[in-house]
Amino acid sequence: MLLIVIKDQMQITDQKSGSLDGIGYTTCNVHRQVVGKPYKAEPDQVALEVPIALEYNGISHATVLATPHNLEDFAVGFSFTEGVVRGAADIYDIETTVLENGVVVSLSIASSQLHQLKLRRRSHAGRTGCGLCGLESLDSVQRDLAPLSVGQPFISGQAISAAMYNLRENQPLHMQTGATHAAGWSNKHGEIQFVREDVGRHNALDKLIGHIVQNDINTAEGFVVLSSRASFELVQKSAAAGICAVIAVSAPTSYAISMAESLHVMLAGFARGNGFTVYTHPQQLVSDTETITSDNIL
């Protein structure tokens, strides 16, 4: 499905395999200094951050800054969470072209989806940390999504703690560079199934959801874990994919909490060690012990 065309000079491919997805970092020489000691000149690994332009049926739609790794997942996930396509079946082909100043990802999609493309049109480039940059109106920020169906409690505290621990152990690009975010998919037992990394937290989640969409994974059987804060668009992207629980290592924003509440997403933050804070829909959590509230504290 993914065709890679190398058109000139930008060195973002794996020099050994020639694959665009073979590597997510580059090497540069650095001056490493410890106060009071002589400096050392040595090589260091740095995460790649390049402009990625997305085109649909020849129409330029958006340019984001991202890590050129798992780009097919990114293209599918972005297209799906933005509402451009309804699923992987609406995408007929993906062609990736490496240019001197960035990467162009050209998607061939069902003509019936061109109207949705116009509704979500982005007119400007997005920064690495920006999930909504370039939308042409305030009405475009919040998608019209139906609340998710709330099922029986299925997530335990032990599963959340295990998943967050396992997420840290499954970030090779971060371990190499120290500069990337990660989004991981865990089953209900806290076992990480797959992880996607990127310099942008939104991009990492789009890559993860792209893999979910392409492999028709049942999102009712697991939850997302994030190595970042939980912002509004991360909750919205998760809900668009039918993901009913989002767990972040850092805090959520007020908009994220409001969105999670309205879309019936369990949102938890500060998931570190053996603890975490649930902000919305705690009824999806299988409690390890009796819940203590202000009503039963003497």
Disulfide bonds with the S-S distance in Angstrom:
Cys130-Cys133 1.44
